[in-house]
Amino acid sequence: MVRRYLPMKLILICIVLSLGFCGGGSGGGGGTPGNEPSIDKTRLTGITITGSDITLLWADVTGIDHVEIKIVNTYAINGEETVSVPAGTGTFSFNSVNGSTILADTRVSITIRSVDADGLFSKPNILMVRTISSGTVNYTPVSTAAELYNIRNDLSGNYLLTADISLAGYSSWTPIADYASDSSLKFTGILNGNGHDISGLKIVSTGDYNGLFGYTGADSIISGVSLSDVNVSGRNYTGGLLGYNGGGVVYSCYSSGTVRGNNSCGGLVGAHEFGGVTNSHSSGKVYGAYAVGGLIGATLDDRSPVKNSYSDADVEGTTNVGGLIGENVCFVSGCFATGTVKSTGDYAGGLIGYNRMMSCTQCYSSGSVTAERGAGGLVGYNNNGTLTDCYATGGVKGTRYVGGLIGYNNTGTATSCFAIGPVSGPDHAGGLVGLDNTGLGSTTLVNVNCFYNSETTGMNDTGKGTPVTTAEMVQESLYINAGWDFKGETVNGTNDIWSMGGTYPYLSDI
């Protein structure tokens, strides 16, 4: 039994019973993907709360040695801790996350993974947690399109999908919490998708705030919702799941299809101002003008982290276009994008189009990138941002400021990064960085610590990352000597961020 004091009156817990994507394991877990021991609803049957104790209820603990519980403060960038609980007991409590007290208005999430006697981690079972002052949580079951539509009649309610739902009967869906028609309409409740699919969402609009939800406010939680075959068209703040997130949590959600908009247009979320987007992904196609992203069009606040999420969507726009996020001002970690990215104007990146003053850690992109000015394999314009433990493998084309990792770098830094995709551009093109406006390349940090393949990129510029050959890039010693944290070595750290699979390095947990 692990105990910590828990100064909470009551906790509301919403369990996502389906096993969603979680960007890899932590610690010393391992094993072959697909062979993980399982935690599912036949093993974890529920949760009880008594005083300051949270107890996990198990039906079967056969083969489980212990349970690893990761507690994350969704309002904090690095606010998380891991508690190990012996299998079959499961009672624990806590009062802080990295020393930051969990207050009554704080929201946290919990991810549980079992570990067997051989040290194999299970797939994650995700629980959402938030604090409330009093009362008992009751869910309204939603099993039909009409019941889903009627959520708008009580925007603070708690809802649970109990069946797959088709919206094919709606020629143009009016968003739940239609903020464009009434700015007082904000969804502040819970929608637990429970692993069910909502298909055939269609919106034809010339207005703003479009998606299954128009606007989500503080305390809202949307988790485990899958949207397939979406066809959403709007103006500003347009996404498959929601147009504008003004303070809620989006957890383990998915959207596939086509989204079209103008400004702040994303495959899952149009604009993300405050809250968190975690363990979510998107696919399909996204079209827009300004701030266009495969997952999120624009993040608007540095307290809105995006973690362990990805996008396979192809993205096209005019300015600030990214495979994951078009325009970013928040912390991004454990994310990747694989779709093609095209901008007819300025700043396109395989992961982020425009990154302003924020850090991006342990991320990668593999799609091709094209822009007139500021095309980067990972980031188009890095404005005073920091990139750490990242890489890009896609080809990059442009007219000016074209780089395998960063197109245009302005007072930004990169640490332990590499690029290998072909780079093409007549003006300020580089294997790692196109234009370095503030001496990024003059520091030993980039010259020694970051690399690009001079053969595959077709570049051999210096002062903006170190050019090396293919034969050199597949040698683990190149990176270890430069201070990269690899599995199997401890000199550069024990976080095991990087692994080597016989070719190029890859991120261990993604």
VOSESE-332566 format. One record per residue (C-alpha): x, y, z. Coordinates in steps of 0.05 Angstrom, whole numbers, padded with zeros to 5 digits, always signed. Layout:
N
XYZ ...
REM end
This chain:
510
+00000+00000+00000 +00026+00068-00020 -00002+00127+00017 +00001+00202+00009 -00047+00253+00039 -00103+00274-00009 -00136+00341+00008 -00197+00331-00036 -00270+00331-00018 -00290+00285-00075 -00263+00260-00141 -00301+00248-00204 -00273+00191-00245 -00291+00174-00316 -00263+00107-00341 -00246+00097-00414 -00255+00022-00422 -00223+00017-00491 -00148+00013-00496 -00125+00076-00531 -00059+00099-00560 -00008+00121-00509 +00059+00144-00535 +00099+00085-00509 +00117+00060-00441 +00160+00088-00386 +00217+00062-00346 +00246-00006-00359 +00186-00038-00393 +00194-00075-00456 +00171-00136-00495 +00145-00144-00565 +00087-00097-00584 +00022-00136-00587 +00045-00186-00534 +00032-00142-00474 -00007-00169-00415 -00075-00137-00415 -00113-00092-00368 -00186-00090-00389 -00255-00086-00359 -00253-00159-00340 -00193-00146-00295 -00204-00074-00270 -00277-00071-00248 -00280-00004-00214 -00256+00047-00164 -00278+00067-00095 -00260+00129-00056 -00259+00129+00020 -00232+00190+00056 -00163+00202+00026 -00155+00133-00005 -00167+00113-00077 -00177+00038-00085 -00174+00000-00151 -00221-00059-00154 -00194-00121-00189 -00231-00183-00212 -00168-00221-00231 -00095-00207-00217 -00067-00271-00246 +00000-00258-00278 +00004-00187-00253 +00063-00170-00208 +00047-00098-00194 +00010-00038-00223 +00043+00026-00245 -00001+00086-00238 +00020+00151-00273 -00014+00212-00244 -00011+00275-00288 -00032+00345-00272 -00062+00365-00339 -00052+00439-00325 +00023+00431-00314 +00078+00420-00364 +00119+00371-00323 +00070+00358-00266 +00069+00282-00260 +00089+00225-00216 +00087+00150-00218 +00062+00106-00161 +00075+00031-00158 +00019-00009-00125 +00022-00084-00111 -00027-00124-00151 -00091-00140-00114 -00086-00084-00063 -00089-00021-00105 -00102+00030-00050 -00063+00094-00053 -00070+00169-00042 -00031+00230-00061 -00030+00305-00049 +00020+00332-00098 +00049+00325-00167 +00122+00344-00167 +00109+00385-00104 +00050+00423-00133 -00011+00413-00089 -00074+00386-00122 -00125+00440-00107 -00200+00438-00113 -00199+00468-00183 -00143+00423-00209 -00155+00369-00260 -00111+00307-00263 -00110+00244-00305 -00088+00174-00287 -00060+00120-00333 -00054+00050-00305 -00009-00005-00333 +00003-00073-00303 +00072-00105-00300 +00082-00180-00300 +00138-00219-00266 +00182-00212-00328 +00176-00137-00328 +00129-00132-00388 +00083-00071-00386 +00011-00077-00408 -00024-00031-00455 -00051+00031-00419 -00119+00035-00387 -00137+00109-00381 -00177+00142-00326 -00197+00215-00324 -00201+00250-00257 -00223+00318-00236 -00243+00348-00169 -00313+00371-00151 -00340+00399-00087 -00396+00350-00073 -00448+00305-00102 -00453+00238-00138 -00436+00230-00211 -00490+00201-00255 -00483+00190-00329 -00537+00199-00380 -00532+00142-00431 -00528+00163-00504 -00543+00111-00557 -00578+00148-00615 -00564+00208-00659 -00623+00244-00627 -00596+00233-00557 -00528+00258-00579 -00560+00320-00610 -00598+00334-00546 -00534+00341-00505 -00541+00415-00524 -00601+00419-00477 -00556+00408-00416 -00485+00431-00430 -00461+00415-00360 -00486+00343-00359 -00446+00279-00358 -00456+00233-00417 -00435+00162-00434 -00439+00132-00504 -00469+00063-00502 -00471+00048-00576 -00440+00068-00643 -00479+00126-00673 -00489+00147-00745 -00503+00220-00761 -00519+00206-00834 -00589+00233-00824 -00564+00304-00812 -00549+00341-00877 -00512+00394-00836 -00501+00383-00761 -00509+00442-00716 -00451+00440-00666 -00466+00423-00594 -00452+00487-00556 -00463+00530-00618 -00420+00588-00595 -00427+00624-00662 -00502+00634-00650 -00496+00649-00575 -00430+00664-00540 -00458+00639-00474 -00462+00568-00500 -00402+00527-00475 -00399+00453-00461 -00373+00444-00389 -00395+00372-00377 -00366+00303-00394 -00373+00261-00456 -00343+00191-00447 -00342+00157-00514 -00331+00090-00481 -00295+00066-00544 -00356+00077-00589 -00354+00109-00659 -00393+00169-00684 -00396+00165-00760 -00418+00210-00817 -00412+00279-00783 -00426+00331-00837 -00425+00406-00828 -00434+00457-00883 -00424+00526-00854 -00395+00594-00871 -00392+00613-00798 -00343+00602-00740 -00336+00549-00685 -00352+00485-00722 -00344+00412-00702 -00384+00360-00665 -00377+00412-00609 -00372+00485-00624 -00340+00508-00558 -00317+00471-00496 -00304+00509-00432 -00269+00499-00366 -00280+00432-00331 -00303+00397-00394 -00276+00328-00410 -00283+00292-00476 -00251+00224-00475 -00252+00160-00515 -00292+00190-00572 -00279+00165-00643 -00304+00203-00703 -00302+00170-00772 -00319+00196-00841 -00326+00268-00820 -00338+00322-00872 -00335+00390-00838 -00332+00457-00872 -00331+00524-00836 -00294+00589-00830 -00252+00602-00768 -00243+00553-00710 -00262+00490-00746 -00245+00419-00726 -00273+00349-00731 -00286+00341-00657 -00291+00413-00634 -00281+00483-00661 -00252+00517-00599 -00226+00488-00534 -00230+00542-00481 -00207+00502-00421 -00227+00429-00427 -00190+00364-00432 -00189+00322-00496 -00164+00253-00480 -00157+00191-00524 -00200+00218-00581 -00196+00207-00656 -00222+00238-00719 -00217+00216-00792 -00243+00249-00854 -00240+00318-00885 -00240+00385-00850 -00241+00452-00887 -00236+00521-00857 -00202+00588-00859 -00163+00608-00796 -00148+00559-00739 -00169+00495-00774 -00150+00425-00749 -00167+00353-00761 -00189+00344-00689 -00190+00413-00657 -00192+00481-00690 -00164+00525-00635 -00137+00501-00568 -00133+00557-00517 -00129+00524-00450 -00133+00454-00421 -00099+00393-00451 -00099+00348-00512 -00069+00280-00497 -00066+00210-00528 -00107+00233-00588 -00098+00228-00663 -00127+00245-00731 -00125+00223-00803 -00153+00246-00870 -00145+00314-00902 -00145+00385-00873 -00151+00448-00916 -00148+00520-00892 -00114+00587-00898 -00079+00610-00834 -00058+00564-00776 -00076+00497-00806 -00056+00432-00772 -00068+00357-00779 -00090+00352-00707 -00097+00424-00682 -00101+00488-00722 -00073+00535-00668 -00054+00531-00595 -00066+00598-00561 -00039+00591-00490 +00025+00564-00460 -00016+00527-00407 -00047+00481-00459 +00001+00422-00468 -00005+00372-00525 +00023+00304-00507 +00029+00234-00536 -00013+00250-00597 -00004+00243-00672 -00033+00257-00740 -00032+00220-00806 -00071+00275-00841 -00048+00310-00904 -00051+00385-00893 -00055+00444-00941 -00058+00518-00926 -00030+00586-00940 +00009+00607-00877 +00032+00570-00814 +00015+00499-00836 +00037+00438-00796 +00029+00363-00798 +00007+00364-00724 -00003+00438-00706 -00006+00498-00752 +00013+00553-00702 +00039+00534-00634 +00051+00570-00567 +00046+00509-00521 +00090+00452-00495 +00090+00392-00543 +00119+00324-00524 +00116+00252-00548 +00081+00270-00613 +00091+00255-00686 +00062+00269-00755 +00067+00229-00820 +00023+00266-00870 +00045+00312-00927 +00045+00386-00912 +00037+00440-00965 +00036+00516-00958 +00025+00563-01016 +00056+00619-00974 +00100+00622-00912 +00120+00571-00860 +00104+00498-00864 +00132+00443-00820 +00125+00368-00818 +00103+00374-00745 +00092+00449-00731 +00085+00506-00780 +00102+00563-00732 +00131+00551-00663 +00135+00611-00617 +00175+00610-00553 +00156+00539-00533 +00191+00472-00526 +00181+00411-00568 +00211+00347-00539 +00215+00276-00564 +00176+00287-00628 +00186+00269-00701 +00156+00278-00770 +00162+00237-00833 +00119+00271-00885 +00142+00314-00943 +00138+00390-00934 +00130+00444-00986 +00126+00520-00977 +00146+00583-01013 +00185+00610-00953 +00203+00575-00888 +00197+00501-00902 +00224+00454-00848 +00222+00379-00840 +00199+00388-00768 +00185+00463-00758 +00176+00516-00811 +00190+00577-00767 +00222+00567-00699 +00215+00633-00663 +00253+00629-00598 +00231+00557-00588 +00270+00497-00564 +00273+00430-00599 +00301+00372-00559 +00308+00299-00579 +00271+00307-00645 +00281+00286-00717 +00253+00292-00787 +00257+00244-00845 +00213+00274-00899 +00234+00313-00960 +00231+00389-00958 +00222+00437-01016 +00216+00512-01019 +00240+00577-01050 +00272+00609-00989 +00292+00585-00920 +00289+00510-00929 +00317+00461-00877 +00315+00387-00862 +00294+00402-00791 +00280+00478-00787 +00265+00525-00844 +00274+00592-00810 +00306+00595-00741 +00300+00659-00701 +00334+00657-00632 +00314+00584-00625 +00356+00524-00604 +00360+00451-00622 +00391+00396-00579 +00401+00322-00598 +00364+00327-00664 +00376+00301-00734 +00348+00304-00805 +00356+00258-00865 +00304+00279-00917 +00324+00310-00985 +00326+00386-00983 +00314+00430-01044 +00313+00505-01049 +00353+00560-01085 +00358+00610-01027 +00382+00593-00956 +00375+00518-00957 +00409+00473-00907 +00412+00400-00886 +00389+00417-00815 +00370+00492-00816 +00354+00536-00875 +00365+00606-00847 +00394+00616-00777 +00378+00688-00761 +00412+00691-00693 +00473+00647-00691 +00442+00580-00674 +00495+00547-00717 +00552+00584-00684 +00541+00548-00618 +00575+00482-00602 +00508+00457-00579 +00483+00449-00650 +00549+00437-00685 +00567+00378-00640 +00498+00355-00616 +00456+00357-00680 +00468+00321-00745 +00443+00315-00816 +00457+00265-00871 +00498+00301-00924 +00484+00246-00975 +00409+00239-00969 +00394+00313-00957 +00439+00334-01014 +00467+00389-00970 +00537+00401-00942 +00530+00468-00907 +00567+00480-00842 +00554+00520-00779 +00481+00497-00775 +00489+00426-00752 +00542+00374-00768 +00540+00340-00837 +00556+00266-00835 +00550+00207-00883 +00500+00151-00882 +00552+00103-00856 +00567+00150-00798 +00494+00163-00781 +00478+00089-00770 +00533+00084-00717 +00507+00091-00646 +00575+00116-00623 +00565+00181-00663 +00508+00201-00618 +00533+00174-00552 +00598+00213-00562 +00555+00275-00573 +00518+00265-00507 +00453+00232-00530 +00416+00189-00479 +00412+00119-00508 +00386+00053-00482 +00443+00011-00456 +00487+00068-00434 +00486+00110-00371 +00540+00162-00382 +00491+00209-00417 +00432+00193-00372 +00385+00137-00353 +00321+00160-00387 +00336+00116-00448 +00307+00168-00495 +00339+00140-00558 +00346+00070-00587 +00383+00042-00647 +00352-00008-00694 +00407-00022-00743 +00392+00041-00783 +00379+00111-00757 +00363+00127-00685 +00291+00127-00663 +00255+00151-00600 +00247+00093-00552 +00177+00110-00528 +00144+00131-00593 
REM end
